[in-house]
Amino acid sequence: MENNTKKTRWIDHVKREAKEWIQSFVIAFIIAMFIRTFFIQAFKIPSGSMIPTLIHGDRLMVNKLRYGPKVPFSKKRLPGFSKIRRGDIIVFIYPEDPKKDFIKRLIAFGGETIEIKDGEIFINEEMIEDPEIKNIYYYNFGEYGRVNQKIKVPEGFVFVLGDNSRSSHDSRYWGFVPEENVIGRAEFIYWPFNRVRFINKN
């Protein structure tokens, strides 16, 4: 009889431990998903399209609060604490495959006319002097990046380019990114250790 009592107590103890462990796991999962949805998200660089700024294998944090996090299952966005800027390195949902996230540098906004000429970027026929953009040589590749071609970005969209212009699959090839596809701004590299740094200047 005593053995049965001990066994019952042991089973009850195991059940309580299991219940507490499951509750802790569920709470931790909910908190992690909340942070990932509304605050920050980890992202791994899958290619060399952003060399030299970012290299293959860099792991970085994407700030969703800056532009305002998207409301799940809708196209709405909560208010952010700053506006998206030309030259920002952004992570976005790839327009041609919603299952993929891309990372590029924002070059032009909706309503602006962009032209790539002699490696330079011209917006509304004025050369961009921002060093984050000007220090990169941009090639006239793709349907939207031909020589002597001026492209007007539709309202509600942005035009993005990779820093490694020679081998970047970007807006020159597939066009424009809907603003609603923007996930957030890449803020800093956290791995590997020797590459830890902030990405955007401010």
Summary of the structure (lengths in Angstrom):
residues: 202
radius of gyration: 23.1
end to end distance: 71.7
largest distance: 92.8
contacts: 565
relative contact order: 0.18
helix: 27%
strand: 29%
